[in-house]
Amino acid sequence: VWGSDDTTLYYLRLDAQHRPYQVWRHVIGTDPKEDDVMIFEELDDTYWVSIAKSSDRRYLFVDCSSAETSEVHYLDLTSRTMDGGAATEGTCTETSCELQCVAKRRKRVLYEVEHRNGRWLISTNYSNEMGEDGNNKPTANFRLMSCEARPDSEDGWVDMKDENEEIMFTGDEERALDHVQPFRRHAVAVGREGGIPRVWILRFGGAEGKEEDAQTLDVVNFTRLDFPEEAYDVGLGPNYEYTSTELVLSYDSLITPLESILIDMDDPDNINARRVLKQKNVPGYDKSLYGCERTTVTAPDGGTEIPLS
């Protein structure tokens, strides 16, 4: 993963079992054997380490995860040297480049972190309930929470609410959250609802949608994207521009070949404004000869409805 410029590179090293467990920093033009610096090490062999940058490219995230517990550390890529001058990561002192922890690991608490305008966006299975063993009793699905972007922030996590002051992702069995990607004026949540992959658009800011108001974390519109077909698969495409107001989705169904769709996040309900950027070519295929329907059948328990396409 590149740092804040093209001179600093962060990479992982593997242990004897090929488990990623160390994060190192390399400055282009220096000797990797002599000058590279290890900034993180995870010695517990039940945890794997991964690295990524926040969508706004301000932070480097170091994620340590086991099957049921995770911990995220971060490095501010806009940090400064000890004398106050601007600097790249490679010229920082060891103290000024020290990793900090978003929230210390708690048994059976999984969480992922993104950043937007001075606040963490947190997807987590943390609940306010404890199991019989005194550890966290995980929620059925991930919740969407936020707090001030600071270290040891677990005491400040709060559920994110929509324009009607309703919690958007409670962690219950009705709505699942898999991933959140923030943009300057929006955020996109990906998950499942009703047994179908779903995408939700969160628009931030004041009622008039002013650019300065959009820098807040107040959700003024929470919209689930719907599509004409009854059963489909949808997910995020390549969306690298943090300042964009347009979203690229990957979409396909039983009768629609894979395609990339461009959606205006300021007007997500306008199906006519959506534009197909690219569609997989299937020689000899005529979509009009086929149909796609979705129904349910009752399970042997007499109460559970199982969806069929």
Backbone torsions as a table, in degrees:
resi	resn	phi	psi	omega
1	VAL	NA	129.1	176.8
2	TRP	-72.3	151.0	176.1
3	GLY	-80.9	-143.5	-177.2
4	SER	-78.5	-9.4	178.7
5	ASP	-146.8	-166.0	-176.9
6	ASP	-97.4	21.9	179.0
7	THR	-112.7	-13.0	-175.3
8	THR	-122.1	132.9	-176.8
9	LEU	-131.6	134.0	176.3
10	TYR	-108.6	137.5	-177.4
11	TYR	-146.5	165.5	-177.9
12	LEU	-104.0	150.8	170.0
13	ARG	-120.3	147.6	-176.7
14	LEU	-102.8	152.4	175.1
15	ASP	-90.3	-170.1	-176.4
16	ALA	-63.5	-24.6	178.7
17	GLN	-93.3	12.1	-179.0
18	HIS	62.1	34.4	175.4
19	ARG	-97.4	124.8	174.5
20	PRO	-62.8	122.3	-175.9
21	TYR	-139.9	-10.1	179.1
22	GLN	-129.0	146.0	173.5
23	VAL	-116.0	128.1	-178.6
24	TRP	-121.2	152.7	176.9
25	ARG	-113.4	130.3	179.1
26	HIS	-123.7	134.0	175.3
27	VAL	-102.8	124.5	-177.8
28	ILE	-56.9	132.0	179.8
29	GLY	98.7	-8.4	178.3
30	THR	-103.0	168.4	-178.1
31	ASP	-80.5	116.5	-178.3
32	PRO	-59.0	-35.4	-177.4
33	LYS	-73.6	-34.4	-174.2
34	GLU	-98.3	-34.3	-167.9
35	ASP	-109.0	-16.8	-179.5
36	ASP	-64.3	146.2	-174.7
37	VAL	-119.6	130.3	174.1
38	MET	-81.8	123.7	-178.5
39	ILE	-106.4	-11.7	179.3
40	PHE	-157.2	145.2	176.4
41	GLU	-145.5	132.6	177.3
42	GLU	-114.4	111.9	-175.5
43	LEU	-90.8	-17.3	178.0
44	ASP	-73.7	115.2	-173.1
45	ASP	-75.7	2.9	173.0
46	THR	-90.6	-3.9	-179.4
47	TYR	-111.0	138.4	173.8
48	TRP	-109.4	145.3	-176.6
49	VAL	-107.9	137.6	172.8
50	SER	-137.9	160.7	-179.4
51	ILE	-132.3	149.1	178.2
52	ALA	-162.1	160.7	175.3
53	LYS	-101.5	150.7	174.6
54	SER	-65.7	158.3	-176.9
55	SER	-60.4	-31.5	178.3
56	ASP	-86.3	2.9	175.0
57	ARG	65.9	17.1	179.9
58	ARG	-84.4	-34.2	-173.5
59	TYR	-119.6	147.0	166.0
60	LEU	-98.1	125.7	178.2
61	PHE	-103.7	133.5	174.1
62	VAL	-114.0	112.8	-175.6
63	ASP	-103.7	127.9	174.3
64	CYS	-114.9	120.2	-174.6
65	SER	-137.0	138.1	167.3
66	SER	-109.0	-168.8	-178.5
67	ALA	-64.5	-28.9	-174.1
68	GLU	-134.4	3.1	-178.3
69	THR	-141.4	143.2	177.4
70	SER	-141.3	161.7	178.7
71	GLU	-150.2	133.2	-177.4
72	VAL	-118.2	130.2	173.6
73	HIS	-110.7	158.0	-178.4
74	TYR	-140.4	154.4	177.3
75	LEU	-128.8	125.5	179.0
76	ASP	-77.3	111.5	-177.2
77	LEU	-76.5	-4.2	175.8
78	THR	-103.6	18.1	-177.5
79	SER	-64.1	164.1	-177.8
80	ARG	-120.7	163.8	178.5
81	THR	-72.1	170.2	-176.3
82	MET	-63.8	-25.2	-179.5
83	ASP	-88.4	4.0	175.3
84	GLY	94.9	-7.1	-179.3
85	GLY	-78.6	156.3	177.6
86	ALA	-66.7	147.1	-177.2
87	ALA	-157.3	153.7	169.5
88	THR	-83.1	170.1	-178.1
89	GLU	-58.9	-36.3	-175.3
90	GLY	-65.8	-24.2	-179.0
91	THR	-99.5	0.7	177.7
92	CYS	-71.0	153.1	171.1
93	THR	-76.4	166.5	-179.0
94	GLU	-59.6	-38.1	-178.9
95	THR	-68.5	-44.8	-176.0
96	SER	-72.0	-18.6	-179.8
97	CYS	-104.7	16.0	-176.3
98	GLU	-70.6	137.0	176.1
99	LEU	-68.0	148.5	174.1
100	GLN	-125.8	156.1	-174.3
101	CYS	-98.8	129.0	177.4
102	VAL	-64.8	-49.1	177.6
103	ALA	-157.0	126.6	-177.5
104	LYS	-61.1	148.3	-176.6
105	ARG	-63.1	135.9	175.4
106	ARG	-127.7	134.1	-173.5
107	LYS	-56.7	131.2	180.0
108	ARG	66.6	23.9	171.7
109	VAL	-111.9	114.3	173.6
110	LEU	-102.8	139.4	175.1
111	TYR	-153.3	151.5	174.5
112	GLU	-124.7	153.3	-172.6
113	VAL	-130.3	139.0	166.2
114	GLU	-130.6	170.4	-177.3
115	HIS	-130.6	139.6	173.4
116	ARG	-151.6	118.4	171.4
117	ASN	51.2	51.0	173.6
118	GLY	80.8	11.6	178.8
119	ARG	-134.9	146.3	172.8
120	TRP	-81.3	137.4	167.1
121	LEU	-104.0	119.4	-168.8
122	ILE	-121.1	123.6	171.6
123	SER	-101.4	123.6	-171.8
124	THR	-153.9	156.4	173.4
125	ASN	-100.6	15.4	179.2
126	TYR	-65.3	137.8	175.9
127	SER	-127.3	171.9	177.4
128	ASN	-91.8	8.0	-178.5
129	GLU	-107.5	148.4	177.3
130	MET	-111.7	142.9	176.6
131	GLY	-77.8	179.9	-179.4
132	GLU	-64.3	-23.7	179.4
133	ASP	-87.3	3.2	178.1
134	GLY	85.4	2.7	177.9
135	ASN	-101.5	172.0	-178.0
136	ASN	-58.2	135.8	172.5
137	LYS	-95.5	103.5	-170.4
138	PRO	-61.8	147.5	172.8
139	THR	-72.4	159.8	-178.0
140	ALA	-63.5	-36.7	177.3
141	ASN	-134.9	172.4	-179.0
142	PHE	-71.9	144.5	170.3
143	ARG	-95.3	161.4	172.5
144	LEU	-111.8	116.6	-176.0
145	MET	-128.6	168.7	178.3
146	SER	-148.5	163.8	175.5
147	CYS	-168.1	173.4	175.8
148	GLU	-60.6	140.5	179.3
149	ALA	-75.8	94.3	-179.3
150	ARG	-151.4	163.7	177.2
151	PRO	-72.9	157.6	178.4
152	ASP	49.4	54.2	-170.9
153	SER	-93.7	4.7	-172.3
154	GLU	-59.3	-25.5	-179.7
155	ASP	-77.0	-7.8	-178.0
156	GLY	-110.0	4.9	-178.3
157	TRP	-66.2	129.3	176.6
158	VAL	-134.7	148.6	178.4
159	ASP	-65.7	139.6	175.1
160	MET	-82.9	138.6	-176.3
161	LYS	-119.7	155.4	179.6
162	ASP	-86.0	-168.3	-176.9
163	GLU	-67.0	-16.6	178.4
164	ASN	-100.2	13.5	-179.8
165	GLU	63.8	27.3	175.4
166	GLU	-102.6	140.2	-179.8
167	ILE	-65.8	129.2	-174.0
168	MET	-77.4	-42.9	179.5
169	PHE	-131.4	103.8	-174.3
170	THR	-87.6	-12.9	-175.4
171	GLY	89.4	5.9	-179.2
172	ASP	-80.1	-175.8	-175.2
173	GLU	-82.5	-8.9	-175.6
174	GLU	-79.5	-33.9	-174.7
175	ARG	-136.8	122.9	-178.1
176	ALA	-105.9	141.2	177.6
177	LEU	-114.5	126.1	-179.9
178	ASP	-107.1	-36.8	-171.7
179	HIS	-160.3	149.0	175.6
180	VAL	-130.4	131.4	175.1
181	GLN	-123.3	117.1	-179.8
182	PRO	-86.8	152.7	171.2
183	PHE	-127.7	178.1	-177.3
184	ARG	-60.7	-43.9	-176.8
185	ARG	-111.7	-3.4	-174.3
186	HIS	-142.8	173.7	166.2
187	ALA	-143.9	150.9	-179.2
188	VAL	-121.8	127.0	178.2
189	ALA	-109.9	138.0	-179.9
190	VAL	-121.8	135.4	-179.7
191	GLY	-171.3	-146.9	179.6
192	ARG	-139.5	148.2	174.6
193	GLU	-154.6	132.5	-177.7
194	GLY	65.5	25.0	178.7
195	GLY	79.5	6.7	-177.8
196	ILE	-121.9	140.9	173.5
197	PRO	-58.3	137.4	-176.8
198	ARG	-131.0	156.7	174.0
199	VAL	-131.0	131.1	178.3
200	TRP	-117.4	140.8	176.5
201	ILE	-107.6	126.1	174.5
202	LEU	-107.5	123.9	175.8
203	ARG	-108.7	130.9	-176.6
204	PHE	-101.7	159.1	170.7
205	GLY	116.9	-172.9	-179.0
206	GLY	-75.0	174.7	-176.1
207	ALA	-61.9	-28.7	-178.3
208	GLU	-89.8	-0.6	176.3
209	GLY	68.1	29.2	-179.8
210	LYS	-68.2	148.3	-176.9
211	GLU	-59.6	-41.7	-178.7
212	GLU	-67.8	-33.8	178.3
213	ASP	-70.6	-28.5	-177.5
214	ALA	-69.4	-10.5	178.5
215	GLN	-77.9	-9.2	175.6
216	THR	-78.9	175.4	176.4
217	LEU	-109.1	23.0	176.0
218	ASP	-82.7	122.6	-179.9
219	VAL	-84.2	119.6	-179.9
220	VAL	-102.7	-11.2	176.2
221	ASN	-156.5	127.3	179.9
222	PHE	-124.2	110.0	-170.8
223	THR	-125.8	131.6	171.2
224	ARG	-92.4	129.0	179.0
225	LEU	-74.4	131.3	175.6
226	ASP	-115.3	156.7	-177.0
227	PHE	-133.6	154.7	-174.5
228	PRO	-62.3	-33.2	-177.6
229	GLU	-79.3	151.1	-174.5
230	GLU	-79.3	-29.2	-179.7
231	ALA	-134.2	134.5	-175.5
232	TYR	-163.7	172.6	172.1
233	ASP	-123.7	133.0	-177.9
234	VAL	-142.5	145.7	179.4
235	GLY	-162.0	176.1	-178.6
236	LEU	-73.9	138.4	170.5
237	GLY	-93.0	-163.7	177.8
238	PRO	-74.2	113.7	179.4
239	ASN	-129.8	91.4	-172.4
240	TYR	-99.3	-16.0	-175.0
241	GLU	-92.3	110.5	-177.7
242	TYR	-63.4	-30.0	-176.0
243	THR	-86.5	-2.3	-174.7
244	SER	-69.3	149.0	171.7
245	THR	-108.4	7.2	178.4
246	GLU	-115.9	145.2	-174.9
247	LEU	-122.0	134.8	175.8
248	VAL	-102.6	125.5	178.5
249	LEU	-116.4	150.7	169.6
250	SER	-100.3	129.4	-173.6
251	TYR	-137.4	138.6	169.9
252	ASP	-158.5	165.2	178.7
253	SER	-148.0	-172.9	178.6
254	LEU	-63.5	-23.8	-178.2
255	ILE	-121.6	-6.6	-179.8
256	THR	-110.8	116.9	176.7
257	PRO	-61.2	159.2	-178.1
258	LEU	-54.8	131.3	178.4
259	GLU	-143.0	157.9	175.6
260	SER	-105.3	126.8	-175.7
261	ILE	-116.8	135.0	176.5
262	LEU	-99.5	127.4	-175.9
263	ILE	-125.6	134.4	175.5
264	ASP	-79.8	113.8	-176.6
265	MET	-70.9	-15.6	174.9
266	ASP	-82.0	-16.2	179.8
267	ASP	-141.4	60.8	-171.1
268	PRO	-69.5	-21.9	-178.0
269	ASP	-81.4	-11.4	-177.4
270	ASN	-80.5	92.2	-177.7
271	ILE	-63.9	-33.8	-178.6
272	ASN	-67.6	-21.8	-179.5
273	ALA	-85.5	-9.5	179.4
274	ARG	-71.9	143.2	-175.5
275	ARG	-127.3	130.3	176.3
276	VAL	-81.2	116.6	-179.3
277	LEU	-81.4	-37.3	-177.2
278	LYS	-159.9	141.4	177.1
279	GLN	-133.5	140.3	179.1
280	LYS	-64.8	130.9	-179.9
281	ASN	-85.4	122.6	177.2
282	VAL	-114.9	103.5	-176.7
283	PRO	-57.6	131.5	175.9
284	GLY	80.0	3.0	-176.4
285	TYR	-89.9	133.4	177.2
286	ASP	-122.7	105.3	-175.8
287	LYS	-60.5	-30.5	-176.5
288	SER	-67.3	-12.8	-179.8
289	LEU	-85.8	-2.7	-174.3
290	TYR	-128.3	160.6	176.8
291	GLY	-132.2	161.8	-179.7
292	CYS	-136.1	119.0	179.6
293	GLU	-130.6	156.0	179.5
294	ARG	-131.5	132.3	178.9
295	THR	-142.0	-178.6	178.6
296	THR	-132.5	154.0	173.0
297	VAL	-127.3	151.3	-177.8
298	THR	-84.7	131.2	-179.7
299	ALA	-71.8	164.4	179.1
300	PRO	-56.2	-21.9	179.5
301	ASP	-72.8	-9.0	175.3
302	GLY	84.4	-3.0	-176.7
303	GLY	-130.9	-28.3	-177.3
304	THR	-83.0	126.4	177.8
305	GLU	-94.6	123.5	-177.3
306	ILE	-104.0	121.6	-178.8
307	PRO	-74.0	141.9	176.5
308	LEU	-131.2	144.3	177.1
309	SER	-121.4	NA	NA
